Amino acid sequence: MKDVLIVGLGPAGISAAIYLKRSGVDPLLIGKDLGNLELFPLPIENYYGFPEPIHSKTLVQNGIAQAQHLGIEIKKEAVIEIAEKDSIFYVKTAQNEYLAKTVILASGKKLKSFSVPGFNKFKGKGISFCATCDGFFYRRKKIAIIGHSAYMKNELAYLSQLNQDITIFTNGETLDETFPFLIVKEKITKFLGDQKLTGIKTSDGQIYSIDGAFVAVDSPGSLEFAQQIGIIVEKGNVVVDKKYQTNIPGLFAIGDIIGGKLQIAKAVYDGMMVADDIKRYLKNKNK
Ligand SMILES: Cc1cc2nc3c(=O)[nH]c(=O)nc-3n(C[C@H](O)[C@H](O)[C@H](O)COP(=O)(O)OP(=O)(O)OC[C@H]3O[C@@H](n4cnc5c(N)ncnc54)[C@H](O)[C@@H]3O)c2cc1C
């Protein structure tokens, strides 16, 4: 079991890992990619110590190289579920399951959203982001699950215990497995309904009538993790106390995910500060 597992390879996660490692704690870092600085490459001009603008991807790659140089263990995997039982965290990726005494969420802000007419209107009114939270309300109903990755399969495994009438919408992506459910590969063009979601329209003009849709696109972001494990979120930010701890003891959050200034300098600062808090937390726990 790891003392500390960090989700996120952006500036917040890397900074926390560096400070922890240098204070004698061995963290495990897991991330699916290098975060916003890789996804939206641009020259960074406002970070300390670079006379010329530094390319954002280079900056974050340098952070990874620094962590590797210090001997920090890094896994390039997408986390699909976080659960907690008896003060132990179970962090599931597409490939593995890890156990940890503490978890730091440094998973950034998910900028990619599902921008199709009706999506925002029916969020929470038929469109759900968490099978374990809402699956029960839709048991024995006609449901859709949207996605194609390991995250979708994980959510489907749960939903298929409650429902037989499931349609998988891959939204133009390819599935690498077969399932005993109707699979629709066309892109979703509209979510339909009046007060509640009642249907999904696809690019070939077909309309599928459904009672509820579960979104499991790509991999979970902060809000999906929060729903899975019951973290308090306000105005789209994970709520933490002064020690960066969420409402779940042992689960910390830093960087863009907790709001405030969405800047590299602030993410790096959070990483530095949480390292001290985690050290204290582990010391008290091991007493
Ligand atoms: C277009 C744009 C321009 C910007 N320009 C600047 C600038 O000039 N100066 C500046 O200071 N800041 C800038 N920022 C903000 C800066 O990018 C962020 O503040 C900073 O990257 C936040 O760091 P973070 O570590 O919290 O999150 P991120 O850098 O977003 O990293 C999040 C990490 O979490 C991982 N992750 C997420 N979900 C999962 C999952 N399910 N499983 C595994 N891993 C997961 C990601 O792969 C990534 O490794 C800009 C942002 C954008 C979008």
The ligand as an SDF file (V2000), in Angstrom:
LIG
                    3D

 53 58  0  0  0  0  0  0  0  0999 V2000
   -5.4220   27.8380  -22.8070 C   0  0  0  0  0  0  0  0  0  0  0  0
   -4.7850   27.9820  -21.4530 C   0  0  0  0  0  0  0  0  0  0  0  0
   -3.7610   28.9060  -21.2550 C   0  0  0  0  0  0  0  0  0  0  0  0
   -3.1460   29.0310  -19.9960 C   0  0  0  0  0  0  0  0  0  0  0  0
   -2.1290   29.9270  -19.8380 N   0  0  0  0  0  0  0  0  0  0  0  0
   -1.5010   30.0410  -18.6450 C   0  0  0  0  0  0  0  0  0  0  0  0
   -0.4060   30.9360  -18.4510 C   0  0  0  0  0  0  0  0  0  0  0  0
    0.0200   31.6430  -19.3710 O   0  0  0  0  0  0  0  0  0  0  0  0
    0.1680   30.9990  -17.2200 N   0  0  0  0  0  0  0  0  0  0  0  0
   -0.2550   30.2390  -16.1660 C   0  0  0  0  0  0  0  0  0  0  0  0
    0.3110   30.3380  -15.0720 O   0  0  0  0  0  0  0  0  0  0  0  0
   -1.3000   29.3740  -16.3260 N   0  0  0  0  0  0  0  0  0  0  0  0
   -1.9370   29.2570  -17.5170 C   0  0  0  0  0  0  0  0  0  0  0  0
   -2.9870   28.3780  -17.6710 N   0  0  0  0  0  0  0  0  0  0  0  0
   -3.4870   27.6570  -16.4890 C   0  0  0  0  0  0  0  0  0  0  0  0
   -2.6310   26.4220  -16.1610 C   0  0  0  0  0  0  0  0  0  0  0  0
   -2.5840   25.5830  -17.2810 O   0  0  0  0  0  0  0  0  0  0  0  0
   -3.2660   25.7160  -14.9710 C   0  0  0  0  0  0  0  0  0  0  0  0
   -3.4910   26.6260  -13.9070 O   0  0  0  0  0  0  0  0  0  0  0  0
   -2.3790   24.5950  -14.4690 C   0  0  0  0  0  0  0  0  0  0  0  0
   -2.0520   23.7100  -15.5100 O   0  0  0  0  0  0  0  0  0  0  0  0
   -3.0980   23.8430  -13.3360 C   0  0  0  0  0  0  0  0  0  0  0  0
   -2.3470   22.7800  -12.9290 O   0  0  0  0  0  0  0  0  0  0  0  0
   -3.0200   21.4550  -12.3220 P   0  0  0  0  0  0  0  0  0  0  0  0
   -1.8660   20.5730  -11.9860 O   0  0  0  0  0  0  0  0  0  0  0  0
   -3.9800   21.8250  -11.2620 O   0  0  0  0  0  0  0  0  0  0  0  0
   -3.9040   20.8330  -13.5000 O   0  0  0  0  0  0  0  0  0  0  0  0
   -3.5010   20.3380  -14.9670 P   0  0  0  0  0  0  0  0  0  0  0  0
   -2.2610   21.0010  -15.4400 O   0  0  0  0  0  0  0  0  0  0  0  0
   -4.7020   20.4790  -15.8100 O   0  0  0  0  0  0  0  0  0  0  0  0
   -3.1690   18.8000  -14.7770 O   0  0  0  0  0  0  0  0  0  0  0  0
   -4.1830   17.8680  -14.4800 C   0  0  0  0  0  0  0  0  0  0  0  0
   -3.6010   16.4660  -14.4860 C   0  0  0  0  0  0  0  0  0  0  0  0
   -4.6130   15.5450  -14.0390 O   0  0  0  0  0  0  0  0  0  0  0  0
   -4.6510   14.4390  -14.9340 C   0  0  0  0  0  0  0  0  0  0  0  0
   -5.9740   13.8100  -14.9040 N   0  0  0  0  0  0  0  0  0  0  0  0
   -7.2040   14.3690  -15.0110 C   0  0  0  0  0  0  0  0  0  0  0  0
   -8.1660   13.4280  -14.9360 N   0  0  0  0  0  0  0  0  0  0  0  0
   -7.5060   12.2410  -14.7800 C   0  0  0  0  0  0  0  0  0  0  0  0
   -7.9330   10.8890  -14.6540 C   0  0  0  0  0  0  0  0  0  0  0  0
   -9.2160   10.5460  -14.6820 N   0  0  0  0  0  0  0  0  0  0  0  0
   -6.9880    9.9230  -14.5140 N   0  0  0  0  0  0  0  0  0  0  0  0
   -5.6710   10.2430  -14.4930 C   0  0  0  0  0  0  0  0  0  0  0  0
   -5.2140   11.5060  -14.6120 N   0  0  0  0  0  0  0  0  0  0  0  0
   -6.1190   12.4780  -14.7500 C   0  0  0  0  0  0  0  0  0  0  0  0
   -4.3030   15.0450  -16.2880 C   0  0  0  0  0  0  0  0  0  0  0  0
   -3.9070   14.0290  -17.1800 O   0  0  0  0  0  0  0  0  0  0  0  0
   -3.1530   15.9820  -15.8630 C   0  0  0  0  0  0  0  0  0  0  0  0
   -1.9650   15.2120  -15.7450 O   0  0  0  0  0  0  0  0  0  0  0  0
   -3.5930   28.2210  -18.9160 C   0  0  0  0  0  0  0  0  0  0  0  0
   -4.6210   27.3020  -19.1190 C   0  0  0  0  0  0  0  0  0  0  0  0
   -5.2170   27.1630  -20.3710 C   0  0  0  0  0  0  0  0  0  0  0  0
   -6.3040   26.1530  -20.5750 C   0  0  0  0  0  0  0  0  0  0  0  0
  1  2  1  0
  2  3  1  0
  2 52  2  0
  3  4  2  0
  4  5  1  0
  4 50  1  0
  5  6  2  0
  6  7  1  0
  6 13  1  0
  7  8  2  0
  7  9  1  0
  9 10  1  0
 10 11  2  0
 10 12  1  0
 12 13  2  0
 13 14  1  0
 14 15  1  0
 14 50  1  0
 15 16  1  0
 16 17  1  0
 16 18  1  0
 18 19  1  0
 18 20  1  0
 20 21  1  0
 20 22  1  0
 22 23  1  0
 23 24  1  0
 24 25  2  0
 24 26  1  0
 24 27  1  0
 27 28  1  0
 28 29  2  0
 28 30  1  0
 28 31  1  0
 31 32  1  0
 32 33  1  0
 33 34  1  0
 33 48  1  0
 34 35  1  0
 35 36  1  0
 35 46  1  0
 36 37  1  0
 36 45  1  0
 37 38  2  0
 38 39  1  0
 39 40  1  0
 39 45  2  0
 40 41  1  0
 40 42  2  0
 42 43  1  0
 43 44  2  0
 44 45  1  0
 46 47  1  0
 46 48  1  0
 48 49  1  0
 50 51  2  0
 51 52  1  0
 52 53  1  0
M  END
$$$$
